[in-house]
């Protein structure tokens, strides 16, 4: 008599908020150790303009620094700031030994070239992981590379929940320099050993790729574009997207949704990240982690 196939369990939630809280607690402990040895980690954020989303994000970073014991400060500049003026601020922070991490909040006003600004940041203080030096280090597997915070956070979640990556088929939807490309690079590293397919806006028949994947990481910036019928039963789904959609019933007139249609995907996936509360909290946690790493290296080099 033929045995029936076991149906995989579905709908397990990956608690990014909980894991992020654990990381922040560890970071706070590492900060206390560094302070006891004479080094207080410092993170400097530069905010140009008055974009509400950027301002809110910078505020949350400041609060997270305070809770962890990191010396956080924010330089606010008007939207009319010239590129040379911003570069002068970056140069000042590069030269300040009390600053271990520098983050220039994106997006920048149209008169400023973000690539020029990112390349001006000292790679050893580039805790966002966007400088070409850190991008190159990441690709070759250099342990001194600062990995971009969101992909690094995804890797922590996969490890925390025991998701097998060795030999796994992973589809990354999105090819941005912030998430998609570094995500693929991290998954390809020895010890992770995933087989990675990167899909994007020109990919033909996206569902034919996602249905074959053991892990799907959606980072396309398109609300609910990955639906349950595009996912292989039992797959792990990581939703990096944070999108605002109109909702008259919500107090603010909108609500946040991911790149994944959560309700249909949850019925199929074995594990899935919610939005909010999934990948988002990991980004700030990993930013703090990178800042402490930078401070630790500075302290070691100074002894």
Buried (B, 14 or more C-beta within 10 A) or exposed (E): EEEEEEEEEBEEBBBBBEBBEEBBEBBBEBBEEBBEEEBEBBBBBBBBBEBEEBBEBBEBBBEBBEEBBBBBBBBBBEEEBEBEEBBEBBEEBBEEEBBBBBBBBBEBBEEBEEEEBBBBBBBBBBBBBBBEBBBEBBBEBEEEBBBBBBBBBBBBBBEBBEBEBEEBBBBBBBBBEBBBBBBBBBBBBEEBEBBBBBBEEEBEEBEEBBBEBBBBBBBBBBBBBBBBEBBBEBBBBBBBBBBEEEEEEEEEEEBBBBBBBBEBBBEBBBBBBBBBBBBBBBBBBBBBBBBBBBBBEBBEEEE
